[in-house]
Amino acid sequence: MIVKTRVFELCNGHYGNLTELALVMEISVSQLYRVRQGKRRINQKFVVGAMKAFPDSKLDELFYLAPNCQ
């Protein structure tokens, strides 16, 4: 199982673009894009940043488990 995120769907309407989202999450724009493209896994810093960007959302609203299809 791998951790997936709903952050990119939730950012529509809350943030103007991914650069603004990365700034609020306190992570680099490149890390945000790599996670979005599936080139980088979600780490602790990403989880903490998502919680900062969406403080009214629960953890299970931001993240979910998916089968590892490798």
CHARMM-style PDB file with segment names, atoms N, HN, CA, C and O in Angstrom:
ATOM      1  N   MET     1       0.844  -1.186   0.000  1.00  0.00      PROA
ATOM      2  CA  MET     1       0.000   0.000   0.000  1.00  0.00      PROA
ATOM      3  C   MET     1       0.886   1.246   0.000  1.00  0.00      PROA
ATOM      4  O   MET     1       1.935   1.291   0.643  1.00  0.00      PROA
ATOM      5  N   ILE     2       0.431   2.245  -0.738  1.00  0.00      PROA
ATOM      6  HN  ILE     2      -0.421   2.208  -1.260  1.00  0.00      PROA
ATOM      7  CA  ILE     2       1.136   3.525  -0.747  1.00  0.00      PROA
ATOM      8  C   ILE     2       0.159   4.638  -0.382  1.00  0.00      PROA
ATOM      9  O   ILE     2      -1.051   4.512  -0.568  1.00  0.00      PROA
ATOM     10  N   VAL     3       0.704   5.713   0.133  1.00  0.00      PROA
ATOM     11  HN  VAL     3       1.687   5.816   0.285  1.00  0.00      PROA
ATOM     12  CA  VAL     3      -0.101   6.861   0.530  1.00  0.00      PROA
ATOM     13  C   VAL     3      -0.316   7.754  -0.688  1.00  0.00      PROA
ATOM     14  O   VAL     3       0.635   8.115  -1.381  1.00  0.00      PROA
ATOM     15  N   LYS     4      -1.563   8.101  -0.936  1.00  0.00      PROA
ATOM     16  HN  LYS     4      -2.335   7.807  -0.373  1.00  0.00      PROA
ATOM     17  CA  LYS     4      -1.940   9.027  -2.014  1.00  0.00      PROA
ATOM     18  C   LYS     4      -2.596  10.245  -1.377  1.00  0.00      PROA
ATOM     19  O   LYS     4      -2.989  10.208  -0.211  1.00  0.00      PROA
ATOM     20  N   THR     5      -2.712  11.326  -2.147  1.00  0.00      PROA
ATOM     21  HN  THR     5      -2.393  11.356  -3.095  1.00  0.00      PROA
ATOM     22  CA  THR     5      -3.265  12.556  -1.596  1.00  0.00      PROA
ATOM     23  C   THR     5      -4.401  13.130  -2.441  1.00  0.00      PROA
ATOM     24  O   THR     5      -4.481  12.920  -3.652  1.00  0.00      PROA
ATOM     25  N   ARG     6      -5.262  13.852  -1.760  1.00  0.00      PROA
ATOM     26  HN  ARG     6      -5.197  14.023  -0.776  1.00  0.00      PROA
ATOM     27  CA  ARG     6      -6.343  14.592  -2.415  1.00  0.00      PROA
ATOM     28  C   ARG     6      -6.050  16.091  -2.427  1.00  0.00      PROA
ATOM     29  O   ARG     6      -6.907  16.888  -2.808  1.00  0.00      PROA
ATOM     30  N   VAL     7      -4.855  16.473  -2.017  1.00  0.00      PROA
ATOM     31  HN  VAL     7      -4.158  15.825  -1.708  1.00  0.00      PROA
ATOM     32  CA  VAL     7      -4.464  17.873  -1.907  1.00  0.00      PROA
ATOM     33  C   VAL     7      -4.669  18.616  -3.228  1.00  0.00      PROA
ATOM     34  O   VAL     7      -5.129  19.758  -3.235  1.00  0.00      PROA
ATOM     35  N   PHE     8      -4.333  17.974  -4.336  1.00  0.00      PROA
ATOM     36  HN  PHE     8      -3.959  17.046  -4.330  1.00  0.00      PROA
ATOM     37  CA  PHE     8      -4.407  18.660  -5.624  1.00  0.00      PROA
ATOM     38  C   PHE     8      -5.845  18.946  -6.038  1.00  0.00      PROA
ATOM     39  O   PHE     8      -6.111  19.952  -6.696  1.00  0.00      PROA
ATOM     40  N   GLU     9      -6.764  18.081  -5.663  1.00  0.00      PROA
ATOM     41  HN  GLU     9      -6.548  17.264  -5.129  1.00  0.00      PROA
ATOM     42  CA  GLU     9      -8.172  18.336  -5.943  1.00  0.00      PROA
ATOM     43  C   GLU     9      -8.716  19.425  -5.012  1.00  0.00      PROA
ATOM     44  O   GLU     9      -9.523  20.258  -5.424  1.00  0.00      PROA
ATOM     45  N   LEU    10      -8.270  19.408  -3.768  1.00  0.00      PROA
ATOM     46  HN  LEU    10      -7.614  18.731  -3.433  1.00  0.00      PROA
ATOM     47  CA  LEU    10      -8.752  20.366  -2.779  1.00  0.00      PROA
ATOM     48  C   LEU    10      -8.218  21.778  -3.007  1.00  0.00      PROA
ATOM     49  O   LEU    10      -8.847  22.750  -2.589  1.00  0.00      PROA
ATOM     50  N   CYS    11      -7.074  21.900  -3.660  1.00  0.00      PROA
ATOM     51  HN  CYS    11      -6.563  21.111  -4.000  1.00  0.00      PROA
ATOM     52  CA  CYS    11      -6.469  23.225  -3.824  1.00  0.00      PROA
ATOM     53  C   CYS    11      -7.264  24.104  -4.779  1.00  0.00      PROA
ATOM     54  O   CYS    11      -7.169  25.329  -4.707  1.00  0.00      PROA
ATOM     55  N   ASN    12      -8.051  23.501  -5.677  1.00  0.00      PROA
ATOM     56  HN  ASN    12      -8.128  22.505  -5.735  1.00  0.00      PROA
ATOM     57  CA  ASN    12      -8.892  24.294  -6.588  1.00  0.00      PROA
ATOM     58  C   ASN    12      -9.892  25.108  -5.775  1.00  0.00      PROA
ATOM     59  O   ASN    12     -10.680  24.556  -5.007  1.00  0.00      PROA
ATOM     60  N   GLY    13      -9.852  26.410  -5.952  1.00  0.00      PROA
ATOM     61  HN  GLY    13      -9.212  26.858  -6.577  1.00  0.00      PROA
ATOM     62  CA  GLY    13     -10.743  27.281  -5.202  1.00  0.00      PROA
ATOM     63  C   GLY    13     -10.121  27.833  -3.932  1.00  0.00      PROA
ATOM     64  O   GLY    13     -10.548  28.877  -3.438  1.00  0.00      PROA
ATOM     65  N   HSD    14      -9.111  27.141  -3.395  1.00  0.00      PROA
ATOM     66  HN  HSD    14      -8.765  26.293  -3.797  1.00  0.00      PROA
ATOM     67  CA  HSD    14      -8.438  27.624  -2.188  1.00  0.00      PROA
ATOM     68  C   HSD    14      -7.157  28.383  -2.519  1.00  0.00      PROA
ATOM     69  O   HSD    14      -6.829  29.374  -1.867  1.00  0.00      PROA
ATOM     70  N   TYR    15      -6.448  27.920  -3.518  1.00  0.00      PROA
ATOM     71  HN  TYR    15      -6.715  27.115  -4.048  1.00  0.00      PROA
ATOM     72  CA  TYR    15      -5.169  28.512  -3.891  1.00  0.00      PROA
ATOM     73  C   TYR    15      -5.156  28.769  -5.391  1.00  0.00      PROA
ATOM     74  O   TYR    15      -5.698  27.986  -6.171  1.00  0.00      PROA
ATOM     75  N   GLY    16      -4.533  29.873  -5.784  1.00  0.00      PROA
ATOM     76  HN  GLY    16      -4.093  30.509  -5.151  1.00  0.00      PROA
ATOM     77  CA  GLY    16      -4.528  30.274  -7.184  1.00  0.00      PROA
ATOM     78  C   GLY    16      -3.774  29.331  -8.096  1.00  0.00      PROA
ATOM     79  O   GLY    16      -4.158  29.118  -9.246  1.00  0.00      PROA
ATOM     80  N   ASN    17      -2.681  28.759  -7.565  1.00  0.00      PROA
ATOM     81  HN  ASN    17      -2.369  28.931  -6.631  1.00  0.00      PROA
ATOM     82  CA  ASN    17      -1.869  27.836  -8.363  1.00  0.00      PROA
ATOM     83  C   ASN    17      -1.021  26.976  -7.426  1.00  0.00      PROA
ATOM     84  O   ASN    17      -1.062  27.146  -6.208  1.00  0.00      PROA
ATOM     85  N   LEU    18      -0.261  26.063  -7.998  1.00  0.00      PROA
ATOM     86  HN  LEU    18      -0.228  25.925  -8.988  1.00  0.00      PROA
ATOM     87  CA  LEU    18       0.550  25.156  -7.172  1.00  0.00      PROA
ATOM     88  C   LEU    18       1.716  25.863  -6.505  1.00  0.00      PROA
ATOM     89  O   LEU    18       2.189  25.415  -5.460  1.00  0.00      PROA
ATOM     90  N   THR    19       2.185  26.945  -7.080  1.00  0.00      PROA
ATOM     91  HN  THR    19       1.801  27.309  -7.929  1.00  0.00      PROA
ATOM     92  CA  THR    19       3.257  27.722  -6.448  1.00  0.00      PROA
ATOM     93  C   THR    19       2.775  28.316  -5.133  1.00  0.00      PROA
ATOM     94  O   THR    19       3.488  28.288  -4.130  1.00  0.00      PROA
ATOM     95  N   GLU    20       1.579  28.845  -5.144  1.00  0.00      PROA
ATOM     96  HN  GLU    20       1.000  28.868  -5.959  1.00  0.00      PROA
ATOM     97  CA  GLU    20       0.991  29.400  -3.918  1.00  0.00      PROA
ATOM     98  C   GLU    20       0.762  28.301  -2.887  1.00  0.00      PROA
ATOM     99  O   GLU    20       1.013  28.499  -1.698  1.00  0.00      PROA
ATOM    100  N   LEU    21       0.290  27.150  -3.338  1.00  0.00      PROA
ATOM    101  HN  LEU    21       0.086  26.989  -4.303  1.00  0.00      PROA
ATOM    102  CA  LEU    21       0.078  26.017  -2.434  1.00  0.00      PROA
ATOM    103  C   LEU    21       1.398  25.575  -1.806  1.00  0.00      PROA
ATOM    104  O   LEU    21       1.458  25.329  -0.601  1.00  0.00      PROA
ATOM    105  N   ALA    22       2.446  25.474  -2.608  1.00  0.00      PROA
ATOM    106  HN  ALA    22       2.397  25.674  -3.586  1.00  0.00      PROA
ATOM    107  CA  ALA    22       3.765  25.067  -2.096  1.00  0.00      PROA
ATOM    108  C   ALA    22       4.266  26.051  -1.051  1.00  0.00      PROA
ATOM    109  O   ALA    22       4.851  25.647  -0.046  1.00  0.00      PROA
ATOM    110  N   LEU    23       4.042  27.328  -1.279  1.00  0.00      PROA
ATOM    111  HN  LEU    23       3.567  27.656  -2.096  1.00  0.00      PROA
ATOM    112  CA  LEU    23       4.465  28.356  -0.337  1.00  0.00      PROA
ATOM    113  C   LEU    23       3.771  28.169   1.014  1.00  0.00      PROA
ATOM    114  O   LEU    23       4.416  28.229   2.061  1.00  0.00      PROA
ATOM    115  N   VAL    24       2.470  27.946   0.987  1.00  0.00      PROA
ATOM    116  HN  VAL    24       1.946  27.898   0.136  1.00  0.00      PROA
ATOM    117  CA  VAL    24       1.712  27.736   2.225  1.00  0.00      PROA
ATOM    118  C   VAL    24       2.138  26.433   2.905  1.00  0.00      PROA
ATOM    119  O   VAL    24       2.202  26.364   4.132  1.00  0.00      PROA
ATOM    120  N   MET    25       2.428  25.401   2.108  1.00  0.00      PROA
ATOM    121  HN  MET    25       2.376  25.457   1.111  1.00  0.00      PROA
ATOM    122  CA  MET    25       2.837  24.112   2.664  1.00  0.00      PROA
ATOM    123  C   MET    25       4.277  24.121   3.162  1.00  0.00      PROA
ATOM    124  O   MET    25       4.711  23.199   3.854  1.00  0.00      PROA
ATOM    125  N   GLU    26       5.019  25.179   2.801  1.00  0.00      PROA
ATOM    126  HN  GLU    26       4.667  25.927   2.239  1.00  0.00      PROA
ATOM    127  CA  GLU    26       6.427  25.323   3.172  1.00  0.00      PROA
ATOM    128  C   GLU    26       7.278  24.196   2.603  1.00  0.00      PROA
ATOM    129  O   GLU    26       8.165  23.664   3.271  1.00  0.00      PROA
ATOM    130  N   ILE    27       6.985  23.841   1.340  1.00  0.00      PROA
ATOM    131  HN  ILE    27       6.265  24.272   0.797  1.00  0.00      PROA
ATOM    132  CA  ILE    27       7.803  22.880   0.604  1.00  0.00      PROA
ATOM    133  C   ILE    27       8.143  23.506  -0.745  1.00  0.00      PROA
ATOM    134  O   ILE    27       7.560  24.521  -1.127  1.00  0.00      PROA
ATOM    135  N   SER    28       9.069  22.913  -1.449  1.00  0.00      PROA
ATOM    136  HN  SER    28       9.543  22.088  -1.138  1.00  0.00      PROA
ATOM    137  CA  SER    28       9.448  23.461  -2.749  1.00  0.00      PROA
ATOM    138  C   SER    28       8.382  23.132  -3.792  1.00  0.00      PROA
ATOM    139  O   SER    28       7.662  22.139  -3.684  1.00  0.00      PROA
ATOM    140  N   VAL    29       8.306  23.983  -4.785  1.00  0.00      PROA
ATOM    141  HN  VAL    29       8.890  24.789  -4.872  1.00  0.00      PROA
ATOM    142  CA  VAL    29       7.371  23.765  -5.883  1.00  0.00      PROA
ATOM    143  C   VAL    29       7.730  22.472  -6.603  1.00  0.00      PROA
ATOM    144  O   VAL    29       6.848  21.720  -7.018  1.00  0.00      PROA
ATOM    145  N   SER    30       9.031  22.214  -6.750  1.00  0.00      PROA
ATOM    146  HN  SER    30       9.747  22.824  -6.412  1.00  0.00      PROA
ATOM    147  CA  SER    30       9.455  20.990  -7.448  1.00  0.00      PROA
ATOM    148  C   SER    30       9.018  19.741  -6.692  1.00  0.00      PROA
ATOM    149  O   SER    30       8.632  18.752  -7.315  1.00  0.00      PROA
ATOM    150  N   GLN    31       9.071  19.765  -5.361  1.00  0.00      PROA
ATOM    151  HN  GLN    31       9.384  20.568  -4.855  1.00  0.00      PROA
ATOM    152  CA  GLN    31       8.600  18.610  -4.587  1.00  0.00      PROA
ATOM    153  C   GLN    31       7.107  18.406  -4.808  1.00  0.00      PROA
ATOM    154  O   GLN    31       6.647  17.276  -4.971  1.00  0.00      PROA
ATOM    155  N   LEU    32       6.358  19.489  -4.812  1.00  0.00      PROA
ATOM    156  HN  LEU    32       6.731  20.407  -4.680  1.00  0.00      PROA
ATOM    157  CA  LEU    32       4.920  19.399  -5.020  1.00  0.00      PROA
ATOM    158  C   LEU    32       4.607  18.802  -6.390  1.00  0.00      PROA
ATOM    159  O   LEU    32       3.739  17.938  -6.508  1.00  0.00      PROA
ATOM    160  N   TYR    33       5.309  19.258  -7.419  1.00  0.00      PROA
ATOM    161  HN  TYR    33       6.014  19.960  -7.324  1.00  0.00      PROA
ATOM    162  CA  TYR    33       5.089  18.721  -8.765  1.00  0.00      PROA
ATOM    163  C   TYR    33       5.505  17.254  -8.864  1.00  0.00      PROA
ATOM    164  O   TYR    33       4.838  16.466  -9.533  1.00  0.00      PROA
ATOM    165  N   ARG    34       6.589  16.889  -8.209  1.00  0.00      PROA
ATOM    166  HN  ARG    34       7.131  17.530  -7.665  1.00  0.00      PROA
ATOM    167  CA  ARG    34       7.039  15.493  -8.262  1.00  0.00      PROA
ATOM    168  C   ARG    34       6.040  14.557  -7.594  1.00  0.00      PROA
ATOM    169  O   ARG    34       5.792  13.456  -8.085  1.00  0.00      PROA
ATOM    170  N   VAL    35       5.470  14.992  -6.482  1.00  0.00      PROA
ATOM    171  HN  VAL    35       5.671  15.887  -6.084  1.00  0.00      PROA
ATOM    172  CA  VAL    35       4.436  14.179  -5.828  1.00  0.00      PROA
ATOM    173  C   VAL    35       3.227  14.067  -6.747  1.00  0.00      PROA
ATOM    174  O   VAL    35       2.657  12.987  -6.905  1.00  0.00      PROA
ATOM    175  N   ARG    36       2.841  15.174  -7.347  1.00  0.00      PROA
ATOM    176  HN  ARG    36       3.304  16.052  -7.219  1.00  0.00      PROA
ATOM    177  CA  ARG    36       1.689  15.178  -8.253  1.00  0.00      PROA
ATOM    178  C   ARG    36       1.889  14.227  -9.436  1.00  0.00      PROA
ATOM    179  O   ARG    36       0.950  13.552  -9.860  1.00  0.00      PROA
ATOM    180  N   GLN    37       3.108  14.175  -9.965  1.00  0.00      PROA
ATOM    181  HN  GLN    37       3.871  14.723  -9.621  1.00  0.00      PROA
ATOM    182  CA  GLN    37       3.423  13.316 -11.106  1.00  0.00      PROA
ATOM    183  C   GLN    37       3.710  11.877 -10.707  1.00  0.00      PROA
ATOM    184  O   GLN    37       3.879  11.020 -11.574  1.00  0.00      PROA
ATOM    185  N   GLY    38       3.767  11.597  -9.412  1.00  0.00      PROA
ATOM    186  HN  GLY    38       3.629  12.293  -8.707  1.00  0.00      PROA
ATOM    187  CA  GLY    38       4.053  10.250  -8.942  1.00  0.00      PROA
ATOM    188  C   GLY    38       5.528   9.904  -8.968  1.00  0.00      PROA
ATOM    189  O   GLY    38       5.890   8.733  -8.851  1.00  0.00      PROA
ATOM    190  N   LYS    39       6.388  10.906  -9.120  1.00  0.00      PROA
ATOM    191  HN  LYS    39       6.094  11.857  -9.215  1.00  0.00      PROA
ATOM    192  CA  LYS    39       7.832  10.683  -9.163  1.00  0.00      PROA
ATOM    193  C   LYS    39       8.458  10.716  -7.772  1.00  0.00      PROA
ATOM    194  O   LYS    39       9.612  10.332  -7.588  1.00  0.00      PROA
ATOM    195  N   ARG    40       7.684  11.178  -6.804  1.00  0.00      PROA
ATOM    196  HN  ARG    40       6.746  11.490  -6.954  1.00  0.00      PROA
ATOM    197  CA  ARG    40       8.169  11.235  -5.428  1.00  0.00      PROA
ATOM    198  C   ARG    40       7.049  10.817  -4.506  1.00  0.00      PROA
ATOM    199  O   ARG    40       5.890  11.180  -4.708  1.00  0.00      PROA
ATOM    200  N   ARG    41       7.401  10.057  -3.500  1.00  0.00      PROA
ATOM    201  HN  ARG    41       8.342   9.762  -3.336  1.00  0.00      PROA
ATOM    202  CA  ARG    41       6.403   9.619  -2.518  1.00  0.00      PROA
ATOM    203  C   ARG    41       6.134  10.713  -1.505  1.00  0.00      PROA
ATOM    204  O   ARG    41       6.930  11.634  -1.324  1.00  0.00      PROA
ATOM    205  N   ILE    42       5.012  10.591  -0.862  1.00  0.00      PROA
ATOM    206  HN  ILE    42       4.365   9.843  -1.008  1.00  0.00      PROA
ATOM    207  CA  ILE    42       4.612  11.549   0.167  1.00  0.00      PROA
ATOM    208  C   ILE    42       5.423  11.271   1.421  1.00  0.00      PROA
ATOM    209  O   ILE    42       5.484  10.140   1.902  1.00  0.00      PROA
ATOM    210  N   ASN    43       6.047  12.325   1.943  1.00  0.00      PROA
ATOM    211  HN  ASN    43       5.998  13.244   1.553  1.00  0.00      PROA
ATOM    212  CA  ASN    43       6.850  12.172   3.158  1.00  0.00      PROA
ATOM    213  C   ASN    43       6.234  13.009   4.286  1.00  0.00      PROA
ATOM    214  O   ASN    43       5.199  13.652   4.112  1.00  0.00      PROA
ATOM    215  N   GLN    44       6.886  12.981   5.424  1.00  0.00      PROA
ATOM    216  HN  GLN    44       7.727  12.458   5.565  1.00  0.00      PROA
ATOM    217  CA  GLN    44       6.364  13.662   6.603  1.00  0.00      PROA
ATOM    218  C   GLN    44       6.215  15.164   6.363  1.00  0.00      PROA
ATOM    219  O   GLN    44       5.217  15.757   6.773  1.00  0.00      PROA
ATOM    220  N   LYS    45       7.183  15.778   5.711  1.00  0.00      PROA
ATOM    221  HN  LYS    45       7.994  15.297   5.377  1.00  0.00      PROA
ATOM    222  CA  LYS    45       7.129  17.210   5.451  1.00  0.00      PROA
ATOM    223  C   LYS    45       5.915  17.564   4.579  1.00  0.00      PROA
ATOM    224  O   LYS    45       5.287  18.604   4.780  1.00  0.00      PROA
ATOM    225  N   PHE    46       5.589  16.703   3.616  1.00  0.00      PROA
ATOM    226  HN  PHE    46       6.099  15.858   3.452  1.00  0.00      PROA
ATOM    227  CA  PHE    46       4.427  16.927   2.762  1.00  0.00      PROA
ATOM    228  C   PHE    46       3.147  16.828   3.585  1.00  0.00      PROA
ATOM    229  O   PHE    46       2.241  17.645   3.420  1.00  0.00      PROA
ATOM    230  N   VAL    47       3.063  15.853   4.454  1.00  0.00      PROA
ATOM    231  HN  VAL    47       3.799  15.189   4.589  1.00  0.00      PROA
ATOM    232  CA  VAL    47       1.871  15.669   5.298  1.00  0.00      PROA
ATOM    233  C   VAL    47       1.678  16.885   6.204  1.00  0.00      PROA
ATOM    234  O   VAL    47       0.570  17.410   6.313  1.00  0.00      PROA
ATOM    235  N   VAL    48       2.737  17.326   6.843  1.00  0.00      PROA
ATOM    236  HN  VAL    48       3.637  16.900   6.754  1.00  0.00      PROA
ATOM    237  CA  VAL    48       2.651  18.493   7.725  1.00  0.00      PROA
ATOM    238  C   VAL    48       2.233  19.720   6.922  1.00  0.00      PROA
ATOM    239  O   VAL    48       1.398  20.506   7.370  1.00  0.00      PROA
ATOM    240  N   GLY    49       2.813  19.881   5.739  1.00  0.00      PROA
ATOM    241  HN  GLY    49       3.491  19.243   5.375  1.00  0.00      PROA
ATOM    242  CA  GLY    49       2.467  21.010   4.881  1.00  0.00      PROA
ATOM    243  C   GLY    49       1.011  20.986   4.446  1.00  0.00      PROA
ATOM    244  O   GLY    49       0.354  22.027   4.403  1.00  0.00      PROA
ATOM    245  N   ALA    50       0.509  19.812   4.126  1.00  0.00      PROA
ATOM    246  HN  ALA    50       1.042  18.966   4.160  1.00  0.00      PROA
ATOM    247  CA  ALA    50      -0.892  19.687   3.723  1.00  0.00      PROA
ATOM    248  C   ALA    50      -1.815  20.068   4.877  1.00  0.00      PROA
ATOM    249  O   ALA    50      -2.856  20.691   4.665  1.00  0.00      PROA
ATOM    250  N   MET    51      -1.439  19.701   6.074  1.00  0.00      PROA
ATOM    251  HN  MET    51      -0.593  19.196   6.245  1.00  0.00      PROA
ATOM    252  CA  MET    51      -2.246  20.048   7.245  1.00  0.00      PROA
ATOM    253  C   MET    51      -2.225  21.561   7.490  1.00  0.00      PROA
ATOM    254  O   MET    51      -3.212  22.125   7.962  1.00  0.00      PROA
ATOM    255  N   LYS    52      -1.095  22.223   7.168  1.00  0.00      PROA
ATOM    256  HN  LYS    52      -0.293  21.765   6.784  1.00  0.00      PROA
ATOM    257  CA  LYS    52      -1.025  23.684   7.278  1.00  0.00      PROA
ATOM    258  C   LYS    52      -1.895  24.346   6.213  1.00  0.00      PROA
ATOM    259  O   LYS    52      -2.574  25.336   6.486  1.00  0.00      PROA
ATOM    260  N   ALA    53      -1.872  23.802   5.010  1.00  0.00      PROA
ATOM    261  HN  ALA    53      -1.320  22.998   4.789  1.00  0.00      PROA
ATOM    262  CA  ALA    53      -2.607  24.391   3.892  1.00  0.00      PROA
ATOM    263  C   ALA    53      -4.109  24.189   4.015  1.00  0.00      PROA
ATOM    264  O   ALA    53      -4.892  25.008   3.533  1.00  0.00      PROA
ATOM    265  N   PHE    54      -4.511  23.104   4.657  1.00  0.00      PROA
ATOM    266  HN  PHE    54      -3.875  22.439   5.049  1.00  0.00      PROA
ATOM    267  CA  PHE    54      -5.931  22.772   4.809  1.00  0.00      PROA
ATOM    268  C   PHE    54      -6.232  22.455   6.271  1.00  0.00      PROA
ATOM    269  O   PHE    54      -6.537  21.309   6.604  1.00  0.00      PROA
ATOM    270  N   PRO    55      -6.149  23.456   7.146  1.00  0.00      PROA
ATOM    271  CA  PRO    55      -6.290  23.205   8.590  1.00  0.00      PROA
ATOM    272  C   PRO    55      -7.666  22.686   9.011  1.00  0.00      PROA
ATOM    273  O   PRO    55      -7.792  22.076  10.072  1.00  0.00      PROA
ATOM    274  N   ASP    56      -8.681  22.914   8.208  1.00  0.00      PROA
ATOM    275  HN  ASP    56      -8.578  23.409   7.346  1.00  0.00      PROA
ATOM    276  CA  ASP    56     -10.029  22.447   8.565  1.00  0.00      PROA
ATOM    277  C   ASP    56     -10.318  21.039   8.067  1.00  0.00      PROA
ATOM    278  O   ASP    56     -11.389  20.496   8.335  1.00  0.00      PROA
ATOM    279  N   SER    57      -9.374  20.442   7.343  1.00  0.00      PROA
ATOM    280  HN  SER    57      -8.504  20.883   7.124  1.00  0.00      PROA
ATOM    281  CA  SER    57      -9.559  19.092   6.805  1.00  0.00      PROA
ATOM    282  C   SER    57      -8.959  18.055   7.733  1.00  0.00      PROA
ATOM    283  O   SER    57      -7.940  18.296   8.380  1.00  0.00      PROA
ATOM    284  N   LYS    58      -9.590  16.916   7.791  1.00  0.00      PROA
ATOM    285  HN  LYS    58     -10.418  16.720   7.265  1.00  0.00      PROA
ATOM    286  CA  LYS    58      -9.066  15.793   8.570  1.00  0.00      PROA
ATOM    287  C   LYS    58      -8.013  15.065   7.742  1.00  0.00      PROA
ATOM    288  O   LYS    58      -7.969  15.190   6.519  1.00  0.00      PROA
ATOM    289  N   LEU    59      -7.184  14.319   8.418  1.00  0.00      PROA
ATOM    290  HN  LEU    59      -7.221  14.217   9.412  1.00  0.00      PROA
ATOM    291  CA  LEU    59      -6.107  13.587   7.758  1.00  0.00      PROA
ATOM    292  C   LEU    59      -6.644  12.638   6.688  1.00  0.00      PROA
ATOM    293  O   LEU    59      -6.060  12.520   5.611  1.00  0.00      PROA
ATOM    294  N   ASP    60      -7.751  11.965   6.981  1.00  0.00      PROA
ATOM    295  HN  ASP    60      -8.226  12.060   7.856  1.00  0.00      PROA
ATOM    296  CA  ASP    60      -8.303  11.024   5.999  1.00  0.00      PROA
ATOM    297  C   ASP    60      -9.013  11.722   4.839  1.00  0.00      PROA
ATOM    298  O   ASP    60      -9.361  11.076   3.851  1.00  0.00      PROA
ATOM    299  N   GLU    61      -9.229  13.029   4.948  1.00  0.00      PROA
ATOM    300  HN  GLU    61      -8.947  13.554   5.751  1.00  0.00      PROA
ATOM    301  CA  GLU    61      -9.744  13.803   3.826  1.00  0.00      PROA
ATOM    302  C   GLU    61      -8.608  14.228   2.895  1.00  0.00      PROA
ATOM    303  O   GLU    61      -8.827  14.473   1.709  1.00  0.00      PROA
ATOM    304  N   LEU    62      -7.404  14.311   3.439  1.00  0.00      PROA
ATOM    305  HN  LEU    62      -7.226  14.112   4.403  1.00  0.00      PROA
ATOM    306  CA  LEU    62      -6.241  14.738   2.668  1.00  0.00      PROA
ATOM    307  C   LEU    62      -5.476  13.567   2.051  1.00  0.00      PROA
ATOM    308  O   LEU    62      -4.856  13.715   0.998  1.00  0.00      PROA
ATOM    309  N   PHE    63      -5.518  12.406   2.703  1.00  0.00      PROA
ATOM    310  HN  PHE    63      -6.022  12.286   3.559  1.00  0.00      PROA
ATOM    311  CA  PHE    63      -4.715  11.262   2.274  1.00  0.00      PROA
ATOM    312  C   PHE    63      -5.526   9.971   2.315  1.00  0.00      PROA
ATOM    313  O   PHE    63      -6.502   9.851   3.057  1.00  0.00      PROA
ATOM    314  N   TYR    64      -5.100   9.016   1.506  1.00  0.00      PROA
ATOM    315  HN  TYR    64      -4.308   9.114   0.904  1.00  0.00      PROA
ATOM    316  CA  TYR    64      -5.729   7.693   1.488  1.00  0.00      PROA
ATOM    317  C   TYR    64      -4.697   6.657   1.047  1.00  0.00      PROA
ATOM    318  O   TYR    64      -3.667   7.001   0.467  1.00  0.00      PROA
ATOM    319  N   LEU    65      -4.981   5.408   1.322  1.00  0.00      PROA
ATOM    320  HN  LEU    65      -5.818   5.129   1.793  1.00  0.00      PROA
ATOM    321  CA  LEU    65      -4.094   4.319   0.939  1.00  0.00      PROA
ATOM    322  C   LEU    65      -4.563   3.704  -0.367  1.00  0.00      PROA
ATOM    323  O   LEU    65      -5.761   3.532  -0.594  1.00  0.00      PROA
ATOM    324  N   ALA    66      -3.604   3.374  -1.222  1.00  0.00      PROA
ATOM    325  HN  ALA    66      -2.631   3.513  -1.038  1.00  0.00      PROA
ATOM    326  CA  ALA    66      -3.911   2.733  -2.509  1.00  0.00      PROA
ATOM    327  C   ALA    66      -2.973   1.541  -2.688  1.00  0.00      PROA
ATOM    328  O   ALA    66      -1.869   1.526  -2.145  1.00  0.00      PROA
ATOM    329  N   PRO    67      -3.414   0.554  -3.443  1.00  0.00      PROA
ATOM    330  CA  PRO    67      -2.539  -0.595  -3.696  1.00  0.00      PROA
ATOM    331  C   PRO    67      -1.280  -0.162  -4.443  1.00  0.00      PROA
ATOM    332  O   PRO    67      -1.323   0.729  -5.292  1.00  0.00      PROA
ATOM    333  N   ASN    68      -0.184  -0.791  -4.121  1.00  0.00      PROA
ATOM    334  HN  ASN    68      -0.150  -1.514  -3.431  1.00  0.00      PROA
ATOM    335  CA  ASN    68       1.087  -0.486  -4.788  1.00  0.00      PROA
ATOM    336  C   ASN    68       1.138  -1.300  -6.080  1.00  0.00      PROA
ATOM    337  O   ASN    68       1.317  -2.517  -6.028  1.00  0.00      PROA
ATOM    338  N   CYS    69       0.987  -0.668  -7.215  1.00  0.00      PROA
ATOM    339  HN  CYS    69       0.841   0.320  -7.258  1.00  0.00      PROA
ATOM    340  CA  CYS    69       0.909  -1.340  -8.516  1.00  0.00      PROA
ATOM    341  C   CYS    69       2.242  -1.273  -9.240  1.00  0.00      PROA
ATOM    342  O   CYS    69       2.341  -0.638 -10.290  1.00  0.00      PROA
ATOM    343  N   GLN    70       3.249  -1.906  -8.708  1.00  0.00      PROA
ATOM    344  HN  GLN    70       3.168  -2.422  -7.856  1.00  0.00      PROA
ATOM    345  CA  GLN    70       4.563  -1.884  -9.352  1.00  0.00      PROA
ATOM    346  C   GLN    70       4.814  -3.141 -10.091  1.00  0.00      PROA
ATOM    347  OT1 GLN    70       5.874  -3.299 -10.697  1.00  0.00      PROA
TER     348      GLN     70
END
